[in-house]
Amino acid sequence: MYRENNKLLTYNLVASLSGSLAAPFMAVYFYEVVGGSFFLMGIVNYAPMILSVILGLVWARISDSKGLRKWFIVLSSATGIAATLALSFATSFDQLLAIRLLGAVTGSAGGASFSALFAKTFKKKRGRSLGLFDVLGLAGSFMGNLLSGYLYAELGFRTVLRIVALLNLVPLAIIASIREEREPSRPLTFKALVQKPSIPRRFWNLYASRLLITLPSALGGGIISVYFLKYLGGTPQLWSTVAAVNTVTGLSSYLYGRLADKFSVRQMFTLAGLGWTALYTGYFLAPNPYVFAAILAVPVWPAFWVAYRKALMDISDETERATFFATESLLTTIYGSLLGIAASFIADVFTPRLLFLISAAAAATATLAIQKLLSHEPSLASVKPRIAVKPRLPLATVKARRR
């Protein structure tokens, strides 16, 4: 199992490297292909996500019925390679949307299965394991981000997409090589496929808090790259450097992972909420790309993300893992996608800068609201005290002390 742990960690390193070659400029590419419309860019970004998570729940049911995960991840990865290659040839809104919708059909097979595979592989010290997983992912992202600006400027984004498709064959091979133990399975019937997921009660307060605390990023996060390049006048090279520096500061995930083992979910969410209030206020006030870049480098997301995933994994021990993760992903993606499309419309009608001000106000309000929400669930509002167990003394020693 130790070797399989290392394979998952290596997978994240390599997949993050290849994905980060394109990620900093993907939204900009969509924005340019659709003719400079935030709203159409939002449709291309978010509509396939909604389809993906709906089908992802079906794939998760199938995964749970088999008790195996990796081949669903392989199917998803292979689909991603084909879709990325096809995107490099798209020339219109219709083509972009069609490719992404078709890719979502089988590309959605791997999301929940990967979470389930990770959760059953890493069962001890999950906070630290998640922190290390994120550190390696961020290391790969740092290298990819540094190269992305140069490749974008010298080769063009379409060529970058083709390079990414080729490189993604490596993480595909890593996942295919993992030796996986079969979990308890059950026959797949139509009734089992459509039945209501079994979700532990304590998930719902956690999830309501998650929706509130991530409202700022759902509103303003999707337009940051376009705003930086098209409105503040930043260059592609500067943006790739910003993305790389932001990745380095994200290495704080390991520190946050250790904190997540010591502090409660409410404390970690509060820290993230205060950070996002300050960050989005700064985005709104930033007069130029250099000030904006300095603010963007402050690592707030890991404080929330590590604590939230650790809590999800703890809860997943009580139910069907893949179905549980797919249900969470379904709810989150529908929520984020609808908000993202609405935010894109606001950016077209008014100005994208307004979204940063709205996001700052949302973060401040959410930080106050989660204090009440999480107080109803003791496992999320406080940390279990550590119980010191004294070693038993040999009988001869006890008798000697009594004399």
Secondary structure, 3 states (H helix, E strand, C coil): CHHHHHHHHHHHHHHHHHHHCCHHHHHHHHHHHCCCCHHHHHHHHHHHHHHHHHHHHHHHHHHHHHCCCHHHHHHHHHHHHHHHHHHCCCCCHHHHHHHHHHHHHHHCCCHHHHHHHHHHHCCCCHHHHHHHHHHHHHHHHHHHHHHHHHHHHHHCHHHHHHHHHHHCHHHHHHHHCCCCCCCCCCCCCHHHHHCCCCCCCHHHHHHHHHHHHCHHHHHHHHHHHHHHHHHCCCCHHHHHHHHHHHHHHHHHHHHHHHHHHHCCHHHHHHHHHHHHHHHHHHHHHCCCHHHHHHHHCCCCHHHHHHHHHHHHHHHHCCCCHHHHHHHHHHHHHHHHHHHHHHHHHHHHHCCHHHHHHHHHHHHHHHHHHHHHHHCCCHHHHCCCCCCCCCCCCCHHHHHHHHC
